[in-house]
Amino acid sequence: MQKENKSIYCLILIGVMIMATGIEVFFAPSGFVAGGATGLGIVLDEIAKKNFGFTIPLWLVNILWDIPLLILSRKKIGTVFFKRTVFGCIAFSVALFIAEFLPVYKGDLILICLFGGTFVGVGAGLVLRNMGATGGTDLAATLIHEIFPKISVAQSIFVLDSIIILLGMAIFGIEQGMYAIASVFLTSKWVNAILQGVSISRGALIISKEWKQIGNTLLQQADRGVTAFHGKGLYSNEEKEILLCVFAANELVKIKEIVSEIDKNAFVLITDVTEVLGEGFHEM
């Protein structure tokens, strides 16, 4: 592995450990079936305990689910992604095994939903941000899409996870199922936050007759780059110059003051910027 790849694999490892903690400490003990191979494992474990008197560890279900999928998908996905997926699957199974020895929480269902969803979402986000995967329904959905191109990956994931969640409701009850669905929503929010980043930047589009003065002042006082491009108002049919400026969130008040002092009638559009790459921000 190259030096940069080692850090990527370390982050994937951290991600699966966080995920496993959320599942084994919060979800599994309380019957929260939030989809995926581990959700199926929670269902199978409960059935085995009630009817046959033995347990089925989640790490074992995860391995048995992923091995055939990995074999089938070897030539379907890119080499780099396949390697990271194999690593993620193995690491996740090992993490699930280790997490079995952690103390569990079986208290308030709302807290289980909040903390379990947060742990799983943050962990999954770290894995996905580093172009990794942990197998499960995502890998199954990818294969289904390869066989049936008209069925998208997202549709397959939705159907597979829905079936598993409904099985969970049948085994553990509707209340647990409803909380599990809420945790899925929370998990998705955390995944998006990790993938896109919590916005710490803002962007401003400024339209003003005093665009030159505003642009120069922003360059000098705010120390931020400004780009001017040509536009035309469709209603007024007037030629206009538009300024684009990206800046840190804590500079918003200063930017607005600069524009307001020069032209109180300026049209200013402020928007969140998910990620900025380049000089003065983050390197690519």
Secondary structure, 3 states (H helix, E strand, C coil): CCHHHHHHHHHHHHHHHHHHHHHHHHHHHHCCCCCHHHHHHHHHHHHHHHHCCCCCCHHHHHHHHHHHHHHHHCCCCCHHHHHHHHHHHHHHHHHHHHHCCCCCCCCCHHHHHHHHHHHHHHHHHHHHHCCCCCCHHHHHHHHHHHHCCCCCHHHHHHHHHHHHHHHHHHHHCHHHHHHHHHHHHHHHHHHHHHHHCCCCEEEEEEECCCHHHHHHHHHHHHCCCEEEEEEECCCCCCEEEEEEEEEEHHHHHHHHHHHHHHCCCCEEEEEEECCCECCCCECC
